[in-house]
Amino acid sequence: MEIDLGYEDSDGDLGLDDADTMPPFGFKQKEFYNLKVYYQQKIGMNWVNPMNPLLGPLDTLVLHERIRNITPTGHSKAVNGNLILNVPARPYQYRGDTVRFTIQFTDRALHKSNIIVTPSILLEHP
């Protein structure tokens, strides 16, 4: 499944380089992933963050990504564009039927974007 995300940043500090490993961008640190993607399932009238079936009760099912640095060269650093996010309908074999995704970017200055919430997606599993 593809989700088309529009973005814009006036100072162009979106994305991380491989060398961005110091706090808060280091592995297993809060900002290691700069694109947070939460998989949610509708149960009754409520949206819940299901548990990752591979990790059991230890962690919720998330699909976070580390987006590479897209800062342009030159004088003007403003960036805008679209990013296509490919997400699995059955991540880690989880079988939700009515799902959605909540998504948020974080730039290198730790500014957070508005939270994007996709429409409900009805899935049919074999």
N, C-alpha and C positions, 0 to 999 in steps of 0.2 A: 504494500500500500504506500502511496506517495502523498506527502504533505508539502505543499508549496508555501514557503515562508518568505514574506517580504521583510527587508530590513533596511535601516538607514542609521548612520552614525555620523554626527557632525565633525568629530575629531578623528574618526577612522581607527579607533583602537579596538577593533573587533578581532578576535581570534588570538591564538597562542602559537608560539614557536616551540620546537622540540626542546630548546634550551630553557623554556619557562618551567623550571622544576623547583624553584624556591617557593616558600610559603607566600601566598596561600594557594599556589598553583601546583604544588607537588602531588605525587601519587598518593591517593587515599586522603587527601585534604579536601576541604569543602569546595574549593573553586577549581579543582583539577579539571572537572568538566565545565565548559563554559556555555553549553547548551543543555539545559535540564529538560528532560522529556519524561513525563509521568504517565503511565498507562493506568487508566481508570475504568472500572466496570460499574454499570448501573445494576444495583440490587434493590428491588422494590422501587422506592422513590429516591434513593440515596446513591450518590457516586462514592465508591470506595477505591482505595489503593490496594489491590490484591497483593498477596504475598508471592514472592518469586518461588515457583514450585521446586527449583533446584536448590534453593537455600533454606527452604522451610520457613519457620517463624523468625528467621534472623533478619530478613530484609524484604522490603516491598519491591514490586516489579517495576523497575525503571529502565529507561532506554537512553540514558544520557550519552552525549557525544562531546568530543573535544574538537572544536572547529579550529582549523589552521588560520594563522594570521593572514588577514586580507587587506592590511594597511597599504594604500597605494604609495608609489614613489612620487616625488615631485612636491610642489608647494602646497597644493590643496589636498588635504587628507580626508575630506568628507567622502563617505562611501554609501552606496545604496544598491540594492539589487534583490535577487531572489535566490533562495537556497531550497533545493529539493531534498527533503528528508525522507528516506526510505525506512519504513517501520514494518516489522512483521505483524501479521494479523494474529498469529499464535506464538508470541515470544516465549521461549523456553517451554513450549508445549502447553502453555496456559490457554484455556478455551473459554474466554468470555463471549457473551452473545451480543450485548449492547455495550459498546466501549466508546471512549473518547480519549484524547490526549491533551494534557496541559503542558505548555512549552514556555520557556523563558531563557533569553540570552543574558549573559553577563560579559561586560567588556573588561579590558585590562585594568581600568580604574575602579572596577567592582561596581559600576553602575548597572542596574538591572533593568531590562526592558519590561514593558507591560506583559502580563501573563496572557498568553494566547490559549484559547480553549477551542478545540475543534468541535464541529457539530457531532451529534451522536452518530455512531456507525453500527449498523446491524450486521452481524457476521453469522454466516451459516457454516457449520462445520460438518464434514462428512462423517 
